[in-house]
Structure formats: C-alpha cells, structure tokens
C-alpha cells in the first residue's frame, strides 16, 4: 500500500521493480507475519546459520519440499549425475539447516544413492569415502581439501578413489573471469575430479549450479526464481556489471518472499552456455556488501585476499581480522598458518596479497592448528574466516566467509 502498488499491477518480472526490497532485517523482525499458510500446513522448519545476523527461520510446506527436491534434482542432472551415482553428502542434515536436506531430497528424487556423511569432521568424512566408495561428493571446498589431506596422511591417494565430480557449496571455486580459482585447481588435482560450483541460500530456497560443461556461472532456473542485479541506488545493473543479487523465489507457498536483498555481489552472464541452455547464468560471487573494506581509499573484498593466499604454495589456512581506525577507513590483519617445513615470511605473504588487491595488509603468522581451532566453530556450516571488529558494530559480528 505504501508503495502504491496493487497485486494486479504485477504481471511480469519487470513489474517486480515497482515493489520495495525485502531485507534480512525484515525477515528477522517480521518472520511470523510472512507465513502465508495455516500453521498446520507447515511440515518443516529450516534456519539460517546466523553468520551475518540473527538466525532466520523459513517455514516450509509439503509443496515447498517437493519444489526443493525438483530444484536440486534438476541441478544434479545438469551437473552430469545419474541414478547410477553414489554421492557423499558432506553437509549438515541436522540443526535445521536446509543444505543437507535439499541435497538429500534432490538425490533421492534423481534416484541416486545418497551417503549422508555430514561435515563435522574430516576424519569421519574420509572414513565414509573409503567405506562407501562414492562417485561424487557434495561439500564445502575447504572441508574437501582437508579431507584429502587426511586421506593422504593415511597413505591413500584421493586421486585413485574413482570420484568423478566434486560439487562445491558455500565457497567459490572460480575467479571473476570464470577460470578455476586456486582452491578449485587444488581440489581438481588432489581428487582427479571435475570441480563444479554452486550458489544458494536458505532464504532463496533455490540453488544455482554449474552444468557438466564446467563453463562457470550457475544456471538460473526461471520457473523457480526471478533474479535481479542492482547497483547502489537499487537500479538494474547492466549485464556483466557487478551488483547486489536480489531474488524473488517462485512457487514457494509457505513463506514466499519478494525482492530479497541477499547482500551478495555478483554479475549475470547472458551469453549462451556450450551445454545448449539459453537461460542466463549467475557469475561467481565476488564478495558480500557487509564484508567490503575500504583500506587507504581502496575497496577490498576478503575473497580477493583469500584468492591470493590460496595461490601461495605453503599456505595451509588463514583468517582475517577487520578493525576500523576512523570513519571510512578500515584496517585488516591477515593471520596465516603454513604447511610443515615451509619458511615463508610475513612480508613475502603480504607482497603476494598486495599483488592481488593493490594494497599492503598486515600479516601475522600462527600455527595451522591454532587457526583451525579458531575458524572451525561448532554449529557453523563452514569455517569462519572473517572476524569483524569495526567500531561501528555495537558488538562483535562474525561475517559470512568465503574460503
């Protein structure tokens, strides 16, 4: 009403721009008001991990679960999976998280065998792989890298296990130019597998996945979601220009959302994919608006810092601390753990980072075990790599991270 829009005014995707945005703060404050069915029709409750604010619950109907299965079945089939595949699901099915549930339902709908190994411990995941001999794994890239190291430590070469595909969630495995990131390349070499990326969120209840062509970018399923890329003013960004991802999930019955601002920065790819699909694709996420740093006049996203570290031989793990000296000026401190026997200095690592982001950051060295204890947090789906202590926060906020 305040926007002066009547329901009958919305007839096509372009008309959505007449509506105001929905923010994650709106979800946290008005969650109960967004439920559009009687409570008795709710069959599942999913909850976000709360990495960028208070956890938000998404209430789902039976139709919503069927939609979720259809989404993931379509994505898995496009990635080349068939009913003959045995797939380790290396993500949580508990704690009300959506990811493990969605992937399990998608594999079940496809007719593939799902091996629900979870993501709590690389050693447990390694044991599940040795026991059940999967042909594919769905999981967080940094966890799959650590699991490979565990296997190598046991005398098993991951490249000889017959795993054809790694479908990576939660962390990017491609750079902005669509080429494999250093992390993606390391995974591909370690497992001798095709590495494919995805993008999703609980609030969208929809995922964007690479097809088997591995051409970069997640295919948009136009029957399940309407996607916009907007600039700082909230206006449409031209194709190929980075902006905030705004999503309107379609066919959701329990808690349908309109023009949700995700906080993620990405581009839309409009050129046809070699697979033959003509739908647009969502390019790799470049960073989160909440993570954007301003360091000595230069805009820096943590993902760019992490990309430089992933390309540096001998770096085992890392995290980033962010402070604010004064308004519009941030200070970042990178803490790095090295492989055993590696003698890189903090200055050498800082120089590598400067080559990527064009600004010098403070680098401190710590043991890899110490960093792992800090970043792998019980209850989190992924390692937490960004610790935000900027003074405008009234309390410490741990930002969503990308490895």
N, C-alpha and C positions, 0 to 999 in steps of 0.2 A: 504493500500500500504506500509506504513512504517513497518508494522508487517510482510510483505512478505506473506500475505495470500490472496488467490483468492476466490471468492464466491464459486466456485465449490469444494474447499477444505473442506467445512463444510458440512459433510454428516450425522453426528450423534452427540449426546450430548457431547461425549468425545472430539470431534473436536473443540468445543467451547473454550477449553483451549488454543487454538492457537491464539485466539483473545485477544487484550488488554482489560482491565477493563474499564467500564464506571463509572464515579463518579458523585455525585450530583453537584459538581462544574462544570462538563462538561455540565450538564443539564441547569444550570443557565446561563452559558456563551454561549452555542450554541443551545438554545432551538429552534429557528426558523429554524436552519439547520436540525433538527431532524424530522421535519414534512415530511412525505413520501407520502402525497396525496395533490391534489389541495385544496386550502383554502375553496373552495365551498363545499367540501365533509365533512368539519368539522361541526358537529351538536351540540357539547357540549365542554365546556372548564372546566376542573377541576383544582384546585390549591391546593398545599400543604399548610399547616398552617404556614410553615416557622419557626418551633421551633428549627431547627438545622442549620439555614442559611436563605438565601434569598428564598422567596416562589418560587416554580417552577410550571409552568402551564403544563398540559397534555391535548392535543387536541385529541378529540375522534370522530370517525365516527359512522354512524349508526350500522355498523357491530361490532364496539367496544362496544357499549352499549348493543347489543344483547349478546356478549360474557360475559360482566359483569353480566347480568341477569342470564345467564346459570351458571356462577361460583357460584353466591350466592344461586340460586335455588338448585344446587347440594349440597352445604354445609348445607343449611337449612334442606333439605330432609335427609341428613346423620345424622343431629342432632335430627331427630325424628319429625320435624314439618310436618304437612299435610295441605291440603286445608281447614280443619275444624278449624285451629288455628286462633286466633285473636292476633296479635303481635304489641305491642307498639314499635315503632322505636324511641328510645331515643337518637338520634344523629342528627346533623345539616343537613338539606336539602338545606340550603342557603349558602351564602358566597363562592360558587363554590367548596365546599368540596365534595369529592367523596363518603364518607362512607354512608351518609343518602340516596343518590341517588342509590348506589349499593344495599343496603338492601331493599329499596322500590321496585326496579325493580326485585330483586330476589323473594320477597314475592309475587309480582304481577304475576310473571311467575309461581310460585308454585300454585297459586290460593288461597293463604291465605289472610286474611284481614289485611291490614297494617294501623296502627293508628299512624300518623306522629306527635308525641307529641314534638319532639325536646329535646334539652338538656340544655336549658338556665337557667332553674330554677327548683329546686326540688319540690317546691310547685305546680307549673304548671303540672309537671310530675305526682305528686301524685293525683291531681285532674283528670287527664286524665285516670289514672288507676282506680279510683273509678267510673268514669262515664262510661267507655267503657268495663270494666271487661275483660282484656286480659287473654290469657292462657300462654303467653310468652312475654318476654321483651328482646330487643337488646339494649345494652347500656354500658357505661363506668362503671366499678365496683364501683369506689368511688362515682359516682353520684347515683347509685342504692342503695348504703349503706345510703347515706344522704337522699334519698327519703324515704327509710324505716323508718328512724328516724322521718321524717316529719309526716308520717302516724301514727307512734306510739304517737307522740305528739298530734295528733288529736283524739286519743283514738281508732285507728284502728290497729289491729294486721296484719302485712303483710302476716304472715303465713296462715291466714284464707281467703285469696283472691283468691285462686284457681290457682295461677300462677305455672305452672309445670316446666318451664325452664327459666333460665337467660343465654342468650348468650352474653358473655362479650367481649368487644372490647377495644383495646388501652392500657390495663393494664393486666399483668399476673395474673392468678388465680391459678397457680400451681407452686410448687417449682421445682428445678432442678431434683429431684428424681421422678417427676410426681405426687407426692401426692398433695392434695389441699393445697394451701397456707393459711395462717391465714385469709387473706381477703376473699378467696374463701369459707372457712369454715364459716365465719361470715355471708356471704351472704346466704349460704345454710340454716343456722339455722334461720336467720331472715325471709326469704321468704318461707321456707319449699319447696325449689325448687332445681332441678338439675342445677348445675352451670357448664357451658361449656366455654372453652376459644377459642379464635381465634387470628390470626396474619395476618396483611395485611399492605399495604402501597399504597399510591396513585400512585407512580411511577411503582409499580409492576402490578397494576390493577388486582390483584389476591389476594384471601384470602386463608388461611389455617385454617381449623376449626376442632375441636374435633367432633367425631361422638357420637351417643347416648350412646355408651358403657362407655363414660367418662374415657377413658384409658390414657388420657394425650397425648399431641402432636397433631399437626394439620395435617390432611391428605393432601398429595401433590397430586394435580390433574395433571397427567403427560401430558394430552392433552393441558393444559393451561400454564404450566410453566416448565422450566428446572432449577433445583436448584443445587448449589454448596456450600460447606462449605470449606473455605480456611484458611490457617494459616497466620502468619505474613508475610511470604515470598511470599504469593499468591499461594502456592501449595495446592493440595487437602488434607484436613484433614481426617484421618481415621474415619469410622463410630463410633459414640459415643464420639468423641473428639470435644471439642468446637472450633469454629472458626467463621469468619465473613460470614454472609449469602450473597451469590451472586446469583442474579436472572436474568434469561432470559425469559421474558413473551413471550408466543407463541400465534399466531393467532391475534396479535394486528396489525391493519392496519394503524392507524393514526400516532402514534409515537412509533414504535417498538424499544425496547432497547436491547442491547447486554451486558451481563455480568455486570449488575448494582451492584455495591458495596453498600449494604444497610446501613452499619455501625452497624448492629445488630449482637450480638454474640449469637450463639445457637449451638445445635447439631442435627444430623439426627438420627432417630430411625429406624432401619432396621428390627426389629422383627415383625412378623405378628400381626395385631390387632385382638382382640376377635370378632370384628364385621365381620370378614371374608375378609376384604380388605387386599390385599397383597402389596399395594403401601407403600413406605416409609412415615414416618411422621416427621414433624419438631418439635423438642422439644421446651420447654419454652425458651423464650428469656432471657438470663442471664444478659444482660445489653447492653449498647451501647459503642462502642470504644471511642467515644468522651467524654463519661462520666467517663471512667476509671480513678481512682485516685491512686496515689502512696503515701502512708502515712507511713512514717518511714520504708520504704523498703517493705511494704505490699501492694499488689494490692487489691483494694476495688472497688466494683461496688455499686452505690447508691441503686440498687434493694435489695442488701443484707441488707443494713441499714434499708430500709423500711420494709423488711420482719420481722426484729427484733421488730420494732415499732408496726407492725400490730399484733404481738403475745403478746404485752404487754397490759394487761387489764387496762382500764382507759385512754389510749391514744386516743384522738379524731382525731387530724390531725397533720401535720408536714410539714416541708420543710428543704432543705439542702443548705447551702451556702458553696461554694468552693473557697479557695484562694490559692495562691502559694507563699510560703516563699522564695524559691530559686529553681533552676532548678531541676527537677525530684523529688521534694518534695512538696506535696500538704498539705493543712490544711483544714479540714472540720468542719463546725459548724452546729449542728442539732438543729432546733428550734421546740419545741413540744408544742402542745395545749392539755390540759387534759379535760376529762369529768367533769361536775359539781360535786363537792364534793370529788374528787379524790385528795389524798395527796402525790402522788409520788414525789420524789426529782429528781433533775437533775442527781445526782450521781447514783441513782438507775437505771435511764433510761440508762445512759452511760454504766453501768455494763451489762445491758441486751444486748446492742449493741455489747459490747466487746465480749460477749459470742458467737455472730454470726459471727463477722468479724475479731476477734482476734487482735483488735487494739482499743485503747481508743480514743474516739472522744469527743470534747467539746459539751455539751448540754446546751441549754438555754430554759427556759420556757416562754411562752407567752399565751395570751388568744386565745381560739379556734377561736373566731370571727376575731381577728386580722390576724391570719394565713390564714383564709378563704379569707379575703379581699385581701391578697397578692397573693394567689395562684390561685384563680378563676378569670381569666382575660378575659374580653370581647374579643370575636373573636378567643379564643383558644378552641379547641375541648375538651381538658382535663385540669385538674388542672396542673399548672406548679410548680413542687416540687423541681427542682434543679436550683439554681442561681449560675452561674459560673463567678467568678471574677478573674480568674487566670491571672497573669501578662502578659503571652504571648499573650492574647487577646488584640487587639487594642481597642476594645470597649466591653461593657458588652454583653454577649451572654447567652440567656436563653436556657438551654438544654432541649431536649425532656425528659419528665419524665415518670416514671412508679410508680404507687401507690403501 
